[in-house]
Each structure stands twice: as C-alpha cells, then as structure tokens.
Amino acid sequence: MTTLSSTPAVLARNALVAAVGRFGPRLVLRAFDGIADWRPPTTPYAAGAPDPETASN
C-alpha cells in the first residue's frame, strides 16, 4: 500500500488510514469497558470487623 502512486489509490489509502486511526482505537478500547470502569465496592469487605489498631488499645 505504501508504493501506490495513482491518485485514486493514494486517496483511498489515506482515507482508510485516517478511518482506522479515528475509529480503530475506540473499537479496541471497547473490549476493556468492563475492566476500565471498575470501581471498588462502596462498603468495604471487612466493614463489620473491628479495626486491628483500635482493638488492641
């Protein structure tokens, strides 16, 4: 594709590269949506357990 020299072929190649550059990363990153937007639970796992630092005092 880099050796194309006709005007229509060069325009098609440039449009393809621009489209992949614009939409490609979004499509790839969509696969990570379930991981990238993860937030820790609002209630800590050990919320009912006594704090080890204050329990010994």
TIVO-2410 file (N, C-alpha, C; in nm, 3 decimals):
# residues 57
REC num residu      c1      c2      c3 atome chaine
REC   1      M   0.082  -0.120   0.000     N      A
REC   1      M   0.000   0.000   0.000    CA      A
REC   1      M   0.085   0.126   0.000     C      A
REC   2      T   0.207   0.117   0.049     N      A
REC   2      T   0.291   0.237   0.054    CA      A
REC   2      T   0.349   0.273  -0.081     C      A
REC   3      T   0.345   0.181  -0.175     N      A
REC   3      T   0.403   0.208  -0.307    CA      A
REC   3      T   0.299   0.252  -0.409     C      A
REC   4      L   0.176   0.273  -0.367     N      A
REC   4      L   0.072   0.318  -0.459    CA      A
REC   4      L   0.107   0.458  -0.509     C      A
REC   5      S   0.082   0.481  -0.636     N      A
REC   5      S   0.115   0.613  -0.691    CA      A
REC   5      S   0.000   0.679  -0.765     C      A
REC   6      S  -0.103   0.603  -0.802     N      A
REC   6      S  -0.215   0.666  -0.871    CA      A
REC   6      S  -0.298   0.747  -0.771     C      A
REC   7      T  -0.351   0.858  -0.819     N      A
REC   7      T  -0.424   0.949  -0.732    CA      A
REC   7      T  -0.542   0.881  -0.662     C      A
REC   8      P  -0.628   0.806  -0.732     N      A
REC   8      P  -0.740   0.741  -0.662    CA      A
REC   8      P  -0.693   0.640  -0.555     C      A
REC   9      A  -0.587   0.568  -0.586     N      A
REC   9      A  -0.537   0.470  -0.490    CA      A
REC   9      A  -0.478   0.539  -0.368     C      A
REC  10      V  -0.407   0.647  -0.389     N      A
REC  10      V  -0.349   0.722  -0.277    CA      A
REC  10      V  -0.459   0.783  -0.191     C      A
REC  11      L  -0.563   0.837  -0.254     N      A
REC  11      L  -0.675   0.894  -0.178    CA      A
REC  11      L  -0.748   0.786  -0.097     C      A
REC  12      A  -0.768   0.670  -0.158     N      A
REC  12      A  -0.834   0.560  -0.087    CA      A
REC  12      A  -0.748   0.512   0.030     C      A
REC  13      R  -0.618   0.500   0.006     N      A
REC  13      R  -0.528   0.458   0.114    CA      A
REC  13      R  -0.529   0.558   0.228     C      A
REC  14      N  -0.521   0.686   0.197     N      A
REC  14      N  -0.519   0.789   0.300    CA      A
REC  14      N  -0.650   0.791   0.378     C      A
REC  15      A  -0.763   0.772   0.309     N      A
REC  15      A  -0.892   0.769   0.377    CA      A
REC  15      A  -0.901   0.647   0.469     C      A
REC  16      L  -0.851   0.535   0.424     N      A
REC  16      L  -0.853   0.413   0.505    CA      A
REC  16      L  -0.767   0.430   0.630     C      A
REC  17      V  -0.648   0.484   0.613     N      A
REC  17      V  -0.559   0.505   0.728    CA      A
REC  17      V  -0.622   0.604   0.826     C      A
REC  18      A  -0.685   0.709   0.776     N      A
REC  18      A  -0.750   0.808   0.863    CA      A
REC  18      A  -0.867   0.744   0.938     C      A
REC  19      A  -0.946   0.662   0.869     N      A
REC  19      A  -1.062   0.598   0.934    CA      A
REC  19      A  -1.017   0.501   1.042     C      A
REC  20      V  -0.916   0.422   1.014     N      A
REC  20      V  -0.866   0.328   1.114    CA      A
REC  20      V  -0.806   0.405   1.232     C      A
REC  21      G  -0.737   0.513   1.204     N      A
REC  21      G  -0.679   0.593   1.311    CA      A
REC  21      G  -0.785   0.659   1.398     C      A
REC  22      R  -0.898   0.691   1.339     N      A
REC  22      R  -1.003   0.758   1.414    CA      A
REC  22      R  -1.092   0.660   1.489     C      A
REC  23      F  -1.130   0.550   1.425     N      A
REC  23      F  -1.227   0.458   1.486    CA      A
REC  23      F  -1.163   0.334   1.547     C      A
REC  24      G  -1.046   0.299   1.501     N      A
REC  24      G  -0.980   0.178   1.548    CA      A
REC  24      G  -0.956   0.175   1.698     C      A
REC  25      P  -0.894   0.279   1.755     N      A
REC  25      P  -0.869   0.276   1.899    CA      A
REC  25      P  -0.996   0.262   1.982     C      A
REC  26      R  -1.103   0.328   1.941     N      A
REC  26      R  -1.230   0.316   2.016    CA      A
REC  26      R  -1.282   0.174   2.014     C      A
REC  27      L  -1.272   0.110   1.898     N      A
REC  27      L  -1.321  -0.027   1.889    CA      A
REC  27      L  -1.238  -0.122   1.975     C      A
REC  28      V  -1.109  -0.101   1.977     N      A
REC  28      V  -1.022  -0.186   2.058    CA      A
REC  28      V  -1.046  -0.159   2.206     C      A
REC  29      L  -1.057  -0.033   2.244     N      A
REC  29      L  -1.074   0.000   2.384    CA      A
REC  29      L  -1.211  -0.041   2.439     C      A
REC  30      R  -1.310  -0.056   2.352     N      A
REC  30      R  -1.442  -0.102   2.398    CA      A
REC  30      R  -1.434  -0.239   2.463     C      A
REC  31      A  -1.338  -0.319   2.422     N      A
REC  31      A  -1.322  -0.451   2.481    CA      A
REC  31      A  -1.284  -0.441   2.629     C      A
REC  32      F  -1.227  -0.329   2.670     N      A
REC  32      F  -1.184  -0.311   2.808    CA      A
REC  32      F  -1.284  -0.235   2.894     C      A
REC  33      D  -1.402  -0.206   2.843     N      A
REC  33      D  -1.500  -0.128   2.918    CA      A
REC  33      D  -1.534  -0.190   3.053     C      A
REC  34      G  -1.550  -0.319   3.058     N      A
REC  34      G  -1.586  -0.383   3.184    CA      A
REC  34      G  -1.475  -0.380   3.286     C      A
REC  35      I  -1.353  -0.363   3.242     N      A
REC  35      I  -1.239  -0.358   3.333    CA      A
REC  35      I  -1.204  -0.214   3.367     C      A
REC  36      A  -1.201  -0.130   3.269     N      A
REC  36      A  -1.153   0.006   3.288    CA      A
REC  36      A  -1.248   0.091   3.371     C      A
REC  37      D  -1.377   0.062   3.373     N      A
REC  37      D  -1.469   0.143   3.451    CA      A
REC  37      D  -1.502   0.081   3.586     C      A
REC  38      W  -1.425  -0.018   3.630     N      A
REC  38      W  -1.448  -0.083   3.758    CA      A
REC  38      W  -1.422   0.013   3.872     C      A
REC  39      R  -1.508   0.009   3.971     N      A
REC  39      R  -1.492   0.087   4.093    CA      A
REC  39      R  -1.499  -0.009   4.211     C      A
REC  40      P  -1.425   0.016   4.317     N      A
REC  40      P  -1.433  -0.073   4.432    CA      A
REC  40      P  -1.572  -0.063   4.494     C      A
REC  41      P  -1.614  -0.167   4.564     N      A
REC  41      P  -1.746  -0.163   4.628    CA      A
REC  41      P  -1.753  -0.047   4.726     C      A
REC  42      T  -1.872   0.007   4.746     N      A
REC  42      T  -1.887   0.121   4.837    CA      A
REC  42      T  -1.871   0.078   4.982     C      A
REC  43      T  -1.914  -0.042   5.017     N      A
REC  43      T  -1.897  -0.092   5.152    CA      A
REC  43      T  -1.775  -0.183   5.155     C      A
REC  44      P  -1.677  -0.152   5.241     N      A
REC  44      P  -1.559  -0.238   5.246    CA      A
REC  44      P  -1.595  -0.380   5.287     C      A
REC  45      Y  -1.517  -0.474   5.242     N      A
REC  45      Y  -1.542  -0.615   5.270    CA      A
REC  45      Y  -1.547  -0.641   5.419     C      A
REC  46      A  -1.454  -0.585   5.492     N      A
REC  46      A  -1.445  -0.610   5.636    CA      A
REC  46      A  -1.507  -0.496   5.716     C      A
REC  47      A  -1.618  -0.441   5.670     N      A
REC  47      A  -1.679  -0.326   5.737    CA      A
REC  47      A  -1.723  -0.360   5.879     C      A
REC  48      G  -1.764  -0.482   5.904     N      A
REC  48      G  -1.810  -0.518   6.037    CA      A
REC  48      G  -1.700  -0.565   6.129     C      A
REC  49      A  -1.582  -0.588   6.077     N      A
REC  49      A  -1.470  -0.637   6.158    CA      A
REC  49      A  -1.409  -0.521   6.236     C      A
REC  50      P  -1.365  -0.548   6.359     N      A
REC  50      P  -1.302  -0.441   6.436    CA      A
REC  50      P  -1.169  -0.401   6.374     C      A
REC  51      D  -1.132  -0.275   6.391     N      A
REC  51      D  -1.007  -0.222   6.339    CA      A
REC  51      D  -0.894  -0.277   6.425     C      A
REC  52      P  -0.795  -0.345   6.367     N      A
REC  52      P  -0.688  -0.405   6.447    CA      A
REC  52      P  -0.608  -0.304   6.529     C      A
REC  53      E  -0.596  -0.181   6.480     N      A
REC  53      E  -0.520  -0.081   6.554    CA      A
REC  53      E  -0.594  -0.033   6.677     C      A
REC  54      T  -0.725  -0.018   6.670     N      A
REC  54      T  -0.801   0.031   6.786    CA      A
REC  54      T  -0.844  -0.082   6.876     C      A
REC  55      A  -0.847  -0.204   6.828     N      A
REC  55      A  -0.891  -0.318   6.909    CA      A
REC  55      A  -0.792  -0.350   7.020     C      A
REC  56      S  -0.664  -0.326   6.998     N      A
REC  56      S  -0.564  -0.359   7.099    CA      A
REC  56      S  -0.551  -0.252   7.205     C      A
REC  57      N  -0.609  -0.134   7.182     N      A
REC  57      N  -0.598  -0.024   7.281    CA      A
REC  57      N  -0.706  -0.032   7.381     C      A
***
